């Protein structure tokens, strides 16, 4: 099974974004509301929520949830 160029690039991007300490989807989804609210009003993201930002950069499912939440909060 060979990977297409975009698939290979996506895998490399995920490997590059990997941190020493990471959170899983459950933890991300528990805190993504607070992260979204701060982001929408332009407030700085505290260090305690940086892991959310990193997780969203590599997890399509959580990023989709985050984007839907942001749409709902904007209304």
JOHU-V947082 format. One record per residue. N is the residue number from 1. SS is DSSP state (2 for helix, 1 for strand, 0 for the rest). PHI is phi as a letter, one per 40 degrees, with the letter a starting at -180 (none if undefined). Layout:
n/ss/phi
N/SS/PHI
N/SS/PHI
This chain:
n/ss/phi
1/0/none
2/0/b
3/0/c
4/0/c
5/2/d
6/2/c
7/2/c
8/2/c
9/2/c
10/2/c
11/2/c
12/2/c
13/2/c
14/2/c
15/2/c
16/2/c
17/2/c
18/0/c
19/0/b
20/0/c
21/0/b
22/0/b
23/0/b
24/0/c
25/2/c
26/2/c
27/2/c
28/2/d
29/2/c
30/2/c
31/2/b
32/2/c
33/2/c
34/2/c
35/2/c
36/2/c
37/2/c
38/2/c
39/2/c
40/2/c
41/2/c
42/0/g
43/0/c
44/0/c
45/0/c
46/0/c
47/2/d
48/2/c
49/2/b
50/2/c
51/2/c
52/2/c
53/2/d
54/2/c
55/2/c
56/2/c
57/2/c
58/2/b
59/0/b
60/2/c
61/2/c
62/2/c
63/2/c
64/2/c
65/2/c
66/2/c
67/2/c
68/2/c
69/2/c
70/2/c
71/2/c
72/2/c
73/2/c
74/2/c
75/0/c
